[in-house]
Amino acid sequence: QVQLVESGGGLVQPGGSLRLSCAASGSTFGLNSIAWYRQAPGKQREFVARVGIYGNINYADSVKGRFTISRDAAKNTLYLQMNSLKPEDTAVYYCNLVNLRGDYWGQGTQVTVSS
């Protein structure tokens, strides 16, 4: 079993930055992929960024050049550095881990970009 706990969300002005964290416990950073998704009010959950099984990194086009995903295996923590934030980045951000045993989600952390 895997538990994921996100933190670091909050209110930020357009152009500002935030760093999200996802602390994982249980059977975590073995052979798995781990990713960030987000869900804005009234919209479907969408992919943001992923670190794949072999360390390959992918980003949604909407965040390329502004967001950086990274992980610290020693701390079992995934990060999302978000720069140049825009109002359309406002959403609940979720951490997702997929391994051979299952597909796991955190409870989410709210990010609001507003002046």
C-alpha positions in Angstrom: 0.0 0.0 0.0 1.1 3.5 -0.8 0.1 6.8 1.0 0.7 10.1 -0.7 0.4 13.5 1.1 0.6 16.7 -0.9 1.6 20.1 0.6 2.7 23.5 -0.4 -0.4 24.9 -2.0 -1.7 28.4 -1.4 -2.6 31.7 -2.8 -0.1 33.5 -5.1 -0.2 36.4 -7.4 0.1 36.0 -11.1 3.8 35.7 -12.0 4.6 34.2 -8.6 6.1 30.9 -7.7 5.1 27.9 -5.5 6.8 24.6 -4.7 4.5 21.6 -4.1 5.7 18.5 -2.3 4.3 15.0 -2.2 5.5 12.8 0.6 5.2 9.1 -0.1 5.2 6.2 2.3 4.8 2.5 1.8 6.0 0.7 -1.3 7.0 3.8 -3.2 10.0 4.7 -5.4 10.7 1.3 -6.8 9.7 0.5 -10.3 7.0 3.1 -10.7 6.0 6.3 -12.3 5.0 9.3 -10.3 3.2 12.3 -11.5 1.3 15.5 -10.8 -2.2 16.1 -12.0 -4.6 19.0 -11.5 -8.3 19.6 -11.5 -9.8 23.1 -11.9 -13.4 23.8 -10.9 -15.9 22.4 -13.4 -13.1 20.7 -15.4 -11.7 17.2 -15.7 -8.5 16.2 -14.0 -5.6 16.8 -16.3 -2.0 15.6 -16.5 0.7 18.1 -15.5 4.1 16.3 -15.3 5.5 12.8 -14.8 8.7 11.1 -13.8 8.6 7.7 -15.5 9.9 4.3 -14.5 13.3 5.0 -16.1 13.5 8.6 -14.9 12.1 10.1 -18.1 10.3 13.3 -17.6 7.2 14.6 -19.4 5.3 17.8 -19.1 1.9 19.0 -20.4 2.4 21.7 -23.1 0.6 24.2 -20.9 3.3 24.1 -18.2 6.5 23.5 -20.2 9.2 26.0 -19.4 7.4 27.1 -16.2 7.1 24.0 -14.1 9.8 21.6 -13.0 9.2 18.1 -11.6 11.8 16.4 -9.4 12.0 13.7 -6.9 14.3 12.9 -3.9 14.3 9.1 -3.6 16.1 9.3 -0.2 13.3 11.4 1.2 10.5 9.6 -0.8 9.3 13.0 -1.9 8.2 14.4 -5.2 8.3 18.1 -5.9 6.7 20.4 -8.4 8.4 23.8 -8.7 5.9 26.2 -10.4 7.1 29.5 -11.7 5.5 32.3 -13.7 2.1 31.2 -12.4 -1.0 32.2 -14.3 -4.7 32.4 -13.1 -5.4 29.4 -15.3 -3.0 27.3 -13.2 -5.6 27.6 -10.4 -6.6 24.1 -9.4 -6.3 21.3 -6.9 -3.0 19.6 -7.5 -2.8 15.8 -7.0 0.1 13.4 -6.7 -0.2 10.1 -8.4 1.9 7.0 -8.2 1.5 3.9 -10.3 3.3 0.6 -9.7 2.7 -3.1 -10.3 0.5 -3.2 -7.2 -1.8 -0.3 -8.0 -2.7 3.3 -8.8 -2.5 5.7 -5.9 -3.6 9.3 -5.3 -3.1 11.8 -2.7 -5.8 14.1 -1.3 -4.7 17.1 -3.2 -3.5 20.6 -2.4 -5.2 23.8 -3.6 -3.3 26.3 -5.7 -5.0 29.7 -6.3 -3.4 32.2 -8.6 -5.1 35.6 -8.2 -4.3 39.2 -7.7 
